[in-house]
Amino acid sequence: MPVLGERPLPEIVSPADTSAPPPGPPAALAHAPPAARGVAPRGTAAHGCWRVQIDASSDRAKALRYQSAGASQLLVPMTVVKEKRLFKVRTRDCLDRAAAEALKRRAADAGFRGVFLLEEKRP
């Protein structure tokens, strides 16, 4: 079984009509509430800044693989932050508590182990 990233990507052919709108989110998430998609609703600044961490490793290459897999499977931007000799893979953007909880459940359902929430001061 090939490892993620070891086989070439298929050639992408653009459609003849380039005026067509870009494809939206997957059908399962198209009509889901913002929290289910991992998006914080507007006006939630008073509710804190929550992030979901999906991995922590001393191996930078492993953390970068988790960053790519997390973004791909969870459909949210992920980042790698180095803290105390560990590379921690977290959501890039602030979420409100409800959105972070929903994303944590999705991450666990997707097979990520040791997923947890972090509350940070608003940037």
C-alpha atoms as an extended CHARMM CRD file, in Angstrom:
* protein
*
       123  EXT
         1         1  MET       CA              0.0000000000        0.0000000000        0.0000000000  PROA      1               0.0000000000
         2         2  PRO       CA              1.5620000000        3.3560000000       -0.9780000000  PROA      2               0.0000000000
         3         3  VAL       CA              2.3000000000        5.8750000000        1.7310000000  PROA      3               0.0000000000
         4         4  LEU       CA              0.6430000000        9.2840000000        1.5650000000  PROA      4               0.0000000000
         5         5  GLY       CA              2.5400000000       11.3710000000       -0.9750000000  PROA      5               0.0000000000
         6         6  GLU       CA              4.4950000000        8.5110000000       -2.5930000000  PROA      6               0.0000000000
         7         7  ARG       CA              2.4630000000        8.1810000000       -5.7610000000  PROA      7               0.0000000000
         8         8  PRO       CA              2.1650000000       10.8540000000       -8.4180000000  PROA      8               0.0000000000
         9         9  LEU       CA             -0.8910000000       13.0600000000       -8.4560000000  PROA      9               0.0000000000
        10        10  PRO       CA             -3.3140000000       12.6430000000      -11.3580000000  PROA      10              0.0000000000
        11        11  GLU       CA             -3.1390000000       15.2310000000      -14.0830000000  PROA      11              0.0000000000
        12        12  ILE       CA             -5.6900000000       17.9690000000      -13.5370000000  PROA      12              0.0000000000
        13        13  VAL       CA             -7.5220000000       19.1610000000      -16.6140000000  PROA      13              0.0000000000
        14        14  SER       CA             -9.4030000000       22.4220000000      -16.2820000000  PROA      14              0.0000000000
        15        15  PRO       CA            -12.9710000000       22.4830000000      -17.6290000000  PROA      15              0.0000000000
        16        16  ALA       CA            -13.6500000000       24.2000000000      -20.9230000000  PROA      16              0.0000000000
        17        17  ASP       CA            -15.9350000000       26.7320000000      -19.2100000000  PROA      17              0.0000000000
        18        18  THR       CA            -13.6760000000       28.6030000000      -16.7890000000  PROA      18              0.0000000000
        19        19  SER       CA            -16.4770000000       30.9770000000      -15.7840000000  PROA      19              0.0000000000
        20        20  ALA       CA            -18.0920000000       28.2230000000      -13.7140000000  PROA      20              0.0000000000
        21        21  PRO       CA            -17.9540000000       28.8340000000       -9.9390000000  PROA      21              0.0000000000
        22        22  PRO       CA            -15.3460000000       26.8220000000       -8.0200000000  PROA      22              0.0000000000
        23        23  PRO       CA            -16.5880000000       23.6580000000       -6.3320000000  PROA      23              0.0000000000
        24        24  GLY       CA            -17.9280000000       24.1400000000       -2.8190000000  PROA      24              0.0000000000
        25        25  PRO       CA            -17.3000000000       22.0910000000        0.2930000000  PROA      25              0.0000000000
        26        26  PRO       CA            -18.0440000000       18.3640000000        0.2700000000  PROA      26              0.0000000000
        27        27  ALA       CA            -21.7410000000       17.5960000000        0.1120000000  PROA      27              0.0000000000
        28        28  ALA       CA            -21.7210000000       16.3220000000        3.7020000000  PROA      28              0.0000000000
        29        29  LEU       CA            -20.5690000000       19.7450000000        4.9340000000  PROA      29              0.0000000000
        30        30  ALA       CA            -22.2320000000       22.0450000000        2.4110000000  PROA      30              0.0000000000
        31        31  HSD       CA            -25.2840000000       22.7710000000        4.5720000000  PROA      31              0.0000000000
        32        32  ALA       CA            -23.7730000000       21.9800000000        7.9760000000  PROA      32              0.0000000000
        33        33  PRO       CA            -23.7440000000       24.7110000000       10.6250000000  PROA      33              0.0000000000
        34        34  PRO       CA            -20.4680000000       26.6470000000       10.9270000000  PROA      34              0.0000000000
        35        35  ALA       CA            -19.4360000000       24.7800000000       14.0930000000  PROA      35              0.0000000000
        36        36  ALA       CA            -19.6700000000       21.4220000000       12.3060000000  PROA      36              0.0000000000
        37        37  ARG       CA            -17.3850000000       22.7360000000        9.5600000000  PROA      37              0.0000000000
        38        38  GLY       CA            -14.8970000000       24.0000000000       12.1680000000  PROA      38              0.0000000000
        39        39  VAL       CA            -15.5880000000       27.6510000000       11.3740000000  PROA      39              0.0000000000
        40        40  ALA       CA            -16.1650000000       30.1180000000       14.1670000000  PROA      40              0.0000000000
        41        41  PRO       CA            -19.2770000000       32.2280000000       13.6570000000  PROA      41              0.0000000000
        42        42  ARG       CA            -18.7270000000       35.9760000000       13.4130000000  PROA      42              0.0000000000
        43        43  GLY       CA            -18.9410000000       37.9660000000       16.6020000000  PROA      43              0.0000000000
        44        44  THR       CA            -17.4280000000       35.2860000000       18.8460000000  PROA      44              0.0000000000
        45        45  ALA       CA            -14.4060000000       37.3060000000       19.9870000000  PROA      45              0.0000000000
        46        46  ALA       CA            -15.6620000000       37.3430000000       23.5740000000  PROA      46              0.0000000000
        47        47  HSD       CA            -15.6830000000       33.5410000000       23.6940000000  PROA      47              0.0000000000
        48        48  GLY       CA            -11.9120000000       33.0320000000       23.5540000000  PROA      48              0.0000000000
        49        49  CYS       CA             -9.5970000000       31.4650000000       21.0440000000  PROA      49              0.0000000000
        50        50  TRP       CA             -9.7140000000       27.6850000000       20.9210000000  PROA      50              0.0000000000
        51        51  ARG       CA             -7.4510000000       25.4480000000       18.8710000000  PROA      51              0.0000000000
        52        52  VAL       CA             -7.4940000000       21.6890000000       18.3310000000  PROA      52              0.0000000000
        53        53  GLN       CA             -4.1720000000       19.8370000000       18.6030000000  PROA      53              0.0000000000
        54        54  ILE       CA             -3.9600000000       16.5430000000       16.7330000000  PROA      54              0.0000000000
        55        55  ASP       CA             -0.3140000000       15.5440000000       17.2860000000  PROA      55              0.0000000000
        56        56  ALA       CA              2.9530000000       16.3940000000       19.0470000000  PROA      56              0.0000000000
        57        57  SER       CA              6.2330000000       14.8610000000       17.9610000000  PROA      57              0.0000000000
        58        58  SER       CA              9.9580000000       15.4690000000       18.2570000000  PROA      58              0.0000000000
        59        59  ASP       CA             10.1700000000       14.5290000000       14.5540000000  PROA      59              0.0000000000
        60        60  ARG       CA              9.5340000000       17.5780000000       12.3480000000  PROA      60              0.0000000000
        61        61  ALA       CA              8.9180000000       15.4580000000        9.2270000000  PROA      61              0.0000000000
        62        62  LYS       CA              6.2320000000       13.4610000000       11.0530000000  PROA      62              0.0000000000
        63        63  ALA       CA              4.5910000000       16.6780000000       12.2530000000  PROA      63              0.0000000000
        64        64  LEU       CA              4.5160000000       18.0180000000        8.6880000000  PROA      64              0.0000000000
        65        65  ARG       CA              2.8390000000       14.7950000000        7.5070000000  PROA      65              0.0000000000
        66        66  TYR       CA              0.2120000000       15.1690000000       10.2560000000  PROA      66              0.0000000000
        67        67  GLN       CA             -0.2850000000       18.8110000000        9.2680000000  PROA      67              0.0000000000
        68        68  SER       CA             -1.0230000000       17.7810000000        5.6890000000  PROA      68              0.0000000000
        69        69  ALA       CA             -3.2290000000       14.8440000000        6.7030000000  PROA      69              0.0000000000
        70        70  GLY       CA             -5.1370000000       16.9390000000        9.2480000000  PROA      70              0.0000000000
        71        71  ALA       CA             -5.8390000000       19.7220000000        6.7690000000  PROA      71              0.0000000000
        72        72  SER       CA             -6.9040000000       17.2060000000        4.1400000000  PROA      72              0.0000000000
        73        73  GLN       CA             -9.1520000000       15.0690000000        6.3520000000  PROA      73              0.0000000000
        74        74  LEU       CA            -10.5950000000       17.7590000000        8.6110000000  PROA      74              0.0000000000
        75        75  LEU       CA            -10.9150000000       20.4850000000        5.9390000000  PROA      75              0.0000000000
        76        76  VAL       CA             -9.3800000000       23.2010000000        8.1390000000  PROA      76              0.0000000000
        77        77  PRO       CA             -5.9650000000       24.8940000000        7.9140000000  PROA      77              0.0000000000
        78        78  MET       CA             -3.4030000000       23.3460000000       10.2720000000  PROA      78              0.0000000000
        79        79  THR       CA             -0.0570000000       24.6710000000       11.5030000000  PROA      79              0.0000000000
        80        80  VAL       CA              3.0450000000       23.2590000000       13.1890000000  PROA      80              0.0000000000
        81        81  VAL       CA              4.2570000000       25.0930000000       16.2960000000  PROA      81              0.0000000000
        82        82  LYS       CA              7.5600000000       24.2330000000       17.9840000000  PROA      82              0.0000000000
        83        83  GLU       CA              7.2920000000       24.2660000000       21.7820000000  PROA      83              0.0000000000
        84        84  LYS       CA              9.6460000000       22.6430000000       24.2860000000  PROA      84              0.0000000000
        85        85  ARG       CA             11.4520000000       20.4850000000       21.6930000000  PROA      85              0.0000000000
        86        86  LEU       CA              8.1620000000       19.2060000000       20.2480000000  PROA      86              0.0000000000
        87        87  PHE       CA              6.4940000000       20.0320000000       16.9530000000  PROA      87              0.0000000000
        88        88  LYS       CA              2.7990000000       20.4290000000       17.7480000000  PROA      88              0.0000000000
        89        89  VAL       CA              0.1680000000       20.1790000000       15.0120000000  PROA      89              0.0000000000
        90        90  ARG       CA             -2.8250000000       22.4490000000       15.6580000000  PROA      90              0.0000000000
        91        91  THR       CA             -5.5600000000       24.3060000000       13.8950000000  PROA      91              0.0000000000
        92        92  ARG       CA             -4.1760000000       27.5340000000       12.4650000000  PROA      92              0.0000000000
        93        93  ASP       CA             -7.1810000000       29.7440000000       13.1590000000  PROA      93              0.0000000000
        94        94  CYS       CA             -9.0460000000       30.5490000000       16.3590000000  PROA      94              0.0000000000
        95        95  LEU       CA            -12.3280000000       28.7310000000       16.8640000000  PROA      95              0.0000000000
        96        96  ASP       CA            -15.0680000000       29.2700000000       19.3910000000  PROA      96              0.0000000000
        97        97  ARG       CA            -15.5440000000       26.5240000000       21.9960000000  PROA      97              0.0000000000
        98        98  ALA       CA            -18.4580000000       24.8210000000       20.2080000000  PROA      98              0.0000000000
        99        99  ALA       CA            -16.6200000000       24.7130000000       16.8660000000  PROA      99              0.0000000000
       100       100  ALA       CA            -13.4800000000       23.3940000000       18.5660000000  PROA      100             0.0000000000
       101       101  GLU       CA            -15.4600000000       20.6430000000       20.3320000000  PROA      101             0.0000000000
       102       102  ALA       CA            -17.0980000000       19.6260000000       17.0360000000  PROA      102             0.0000000000
       103       103  LEU       CA            -13.7370000000       19.5540000000       15.2710000000  PROA      103             0.0000000000
       104       104  LYS       CA            -12.2030000000       17.5170000000       18.1160000000  PROA      104             0.0000000000
       105       105  ARG       CA            -14.9390000000       14.8850000000       17.6640000000  PROA      105             0.0000000000
       106       106  ARG       CA            -14.3860000000       14.8590000000       13.8760000000  PROA      106             0.0000000000
       107       107  ALA       CA            -10.6280000000       14.4370000000       14.3910000000  PROA      107             0.0000000000
       108       108  ALA       CA            -11.1510000000       11.5210000000       16.7780000000  PROA      108             0.0000000000
       109       109  ASP       CA            -13.6470000000        9.9440000000       14.3450000000  PROA      109             0.0000000000
       110       110  ALA       CA            -11.0770000000       10.3590000000       11.5490000000  PROA      110             0.0000000000
       111       111  GLY       CA             -8.5680000000        8.3020000000       13.5590000000  PROA      111             0.0000000000
       112       112  PHE       CA             -6.3650000000       10.9600000000       15.1410000000  PROA      112             0.0000000000
       113       113  ARG       CA             -5.3370000000        9.8250000000       18.6320000000  PROA      113             0.0000000000
       114       114  GLY       CA             -4.7380000000       12.0630000000       21.6370000000  PROA      114             0.0000000000
       115       115  VAL       CA             -6.6970000000       14.9980000000       20.2150000000  PROA      115             0.0000000000
       116       116  PHE       CA             -7.3420000000       17.8090000000       22.6780000000  PROA      116             0.0000000000
       117       117  LEU       CA             -8.3740000000       21.4550000000       22.9360000000  PROA      117             0.0000000000
       118       118  LEU       CA             -6.2210000000       24.4520000000       23.8330000000  PROA      118             0.0000000000
       119       119  GLU       CA             -7.5360000000       27.8060000000       24.9190000000  PROA      119             0.0000000000
       120       120  GLU       CA             -5.3150000000       30.7470000000       24.0380000000  PROA      120             0.0000000000
       121       121  LYS       CA             -5.5590000000       34.4690000000       24.4770000000  PROA      121             0.0000000000
       122       122  ARG       CA             -7.0190000000       36.1610000000       21.4350000000  PROA      122             0.0000000000
       123       123  PRO       CA             -4.2640000000       37.4380000000       19.1350000000  PROA      123             0.0000000000
